[in-house]
Amino acid sequence: MSDLFGKTFVTLKTAMDLRHTRHRLIASNIANAETPGYRAKDIRFEVELKREVEGRRGTVVPVRTHPLHMGGSGGVTVSIIERSSATGGLDGNTVSLDEEMVRLTENATMYSVLAKFIKHKFSHLMTAIKEGGK
């Protein structure tokens, strides 16, 4: 795919895949905010993106947060970290709803920006296709 669209497109796609994976982890944290002993999970976005860009693998497998969830096929798996919170509960739960909502909003905003970049790349490609025959 990088031959047709270039390295930038592959990097943007990989970044969107990582943002999607992070979104699922944050949503899982929010869903488990009242679960005793639950440890908040996340990925180190910049570290994972750098690893992917340097490796040029280009695909990210959805993270399996529970053994009964369906797994992805092929590709690379991201490293999940457990995040601690300064406001951890007495029941061992490390989820702070306020912090998770901020992370979710930031992640969604960054995903939207990446989608706009990809849309812009496609519009340039369409312009080249339409104007190339003139």
C-alpha positions as CSV (number, residue, x, y, z in Angstrom):
1,M,0.0,0.0,0.0
2,S,2.9,2.4,0.7
3,D,3.9,2.2,-3.0
4,L,0.5,3.6,-4.1
5,F,0.0,6.2,-1.3
6,G,3.4,6.8,0.1
7,K,4.9,6.6,3.6
8,T,2.9,9.4,5.0
9,F,-0.4,7.6,4.3
10,V,0.9,4.4,6.0
11,T,2.0,6.4,9.0
12,L,-1.3,8.2,9.3
13,K,-3.2,4.9,9.0
14,T,-1.0,3.3,11.7
15,A,-1.5,6.3,13.9
16,M,-5.3,6.0,13.4
17,D,-5.2,2.3,14.2
18,L,-3.2,3.0,17.4
19,R,-5.7,5.8,18.4
20,H,-8.6,3.3,17.9
21,T,-6.8,0.8,20.1
22,R,-6.3,3.4,22.8
23,H,-9.9,4.5,22.5
24,R,-11.0,0.9,23.2
25,L,-8.7,0.7,26.2
26,I,-10.0,4.0,27.7
27,A,-13.6,3.0,27.1
28,S,-12.9,-0.3,28.9
29,N,-11.4,1.6,31.8
30,I,-14.5,3.8,32.0
31,A,-16.7,0.7,31.9
32,N,-14.8,-0.8,34.8
33,A,-14.6,2.3,36.9
34,E,-16.6,0.5,39.7
35,T,-14.9,-2.9,39.4
36,P,-13.0,-3.7,42.5
37,G,-9.3,-4.3,41.8
38,Y,-9.5,-3.2,38.2
39,R,-6.2,-1.6,37.0
40,A,-6.5,1.1,34.3
41,K,-4.9,0.1,31.0
42,D,-3.3,2.2,28.3
43,I,-0.7,2.2,25.6
44,R,2.2,4.6,25.1
45,F,1.1,6.1,21.9
46,E,4.3,7.8,20.9
47,V,6.4,4.7,21.7
48,E,4.1,2.3,19.8
49,L,3.9,4.7,16.7
50,K,7.7,5.0,16.6
51,R,8.1,1.3,16.8
52,E,5.6,0.8,14.0
53,V,7.1,3.5,11.8
54,E,10.6,2.3,12.2
55,G,9.4,-1.3,11.6
56,R,7.1,-0.2,8.8
57,R,4.7,-3.0,9.7
58,G,1.7,-0.8,9.1
59,T,-1.0,-2.8,10.9
60,V,-2.1,-2.9,14.5
61,V,-4.1,-5.8,15.9
62,P,-7.0,-4.9,18.2
63,V,-6.1,-5.4,21.8
64,R,-7.8,-8.3,23.5
65,T,-8.8,-7.0,27.0
66,H,-10.6,-10.2,28.0
67,P,-9.7,-13.8,27.2
68,L,-13.2,-14.4,25.8
69,H,-13.0,-11.5,23.3
70,M,-12.4,-12.2,19.7
71,G,-8.8,-11.7,18.7
72,G,-7.4,-9.9,15.6
73,S,-5.7,-11.7,12.7
74,G,-2.1,-11.1,11.7
75,G,-0.1,-7.9,12.3
76,V,1.6,-6.7,15.4
77,T,0.4,-6.5,19.0
78,V,0.7,-3.3,21.1
79,S,2.2,-3.3,24.5
80,I,-0.4,-2.6,27.1
81,I,0.6,-0.9,30.3
82,E,-1.2,-0.5,33.6
83,R,-1.6,3.1,34.6
84,S,-1.8,4.1,38.2
85,S,-3.9,7.0,39.4
86,A,-3.2,9.5,42.2
87,T,-6.9,9.0,43.2
88,G,-6.9,5.2,43.4
89,G,-9.8,3.8,45.4
90,L,-9.6,1.7,48.6
91,D,-10.9,-1.3,46.6
92,G,-7.7,-1.3,44.5
93,N,-9.4,0.2,41.4
94,T,-7.0,2.7,39.7
95,V,-9.6,4.3,37.3
96,S,-10.3,8.0,37.7
97,L,-13.4,8.9,35.7
98,D,-12.3,12.5,35.3
99,E,-8.8,11.5,34.0
100,E,-10.3,8.9,31.7
101,M,-12.8,11.4,30.2
102,V,-10.0,13.8,29.5
103,R,-7.9,11.1,27.8
104,L,-10.9,10.0,25.8
105,T,-11.6,13.5,24.6
106,E,-8.0,14.1,23.7
107,N,-7.7,10.8,21.9
108,A,-10.9,11.4,19.9
109,T,-9.7,14.8,18.9
110,M,-6.4,13.4,17.7
111,Y,-8.2,10.7,15.8
112,S,-10.4,13.3,14.1
113,V,-7.3,15.3,13.1
114,L,-5.7,12.2,11.6
115,A,-8.9,11.5,9.6
116,K,-8.8,15.1,8.2
117,F,-5.1,14.6,7.2
118,I,-6.0,11.4,5.4
119,K,-9.0,13.1,3.7
120,H,-6.7,15.8,2.6
121,K,-4.3,13.3,1.1
122,F,-7.1,11.6,-0.8
123,S,-8.4,14.9,-2.1
124,H,-4.9,15.6,-3.5
125,L,-4.9,12.1,-5.1
126,M,-8.3,12.8,-6.6
127,T,-7.2,16.1,-8.0
128,A,-4.2,14.4,-9.6
129,I,-6.5,11.7,-11.1
130,K,-9.0,14.2,-12.5
131,E,-6.4,16.8,-13.8
132,G,-4.0,14.2,-15.1
133,G,-6.1,13.5,-18.2
134,K,-6.3,17.2,-19.3
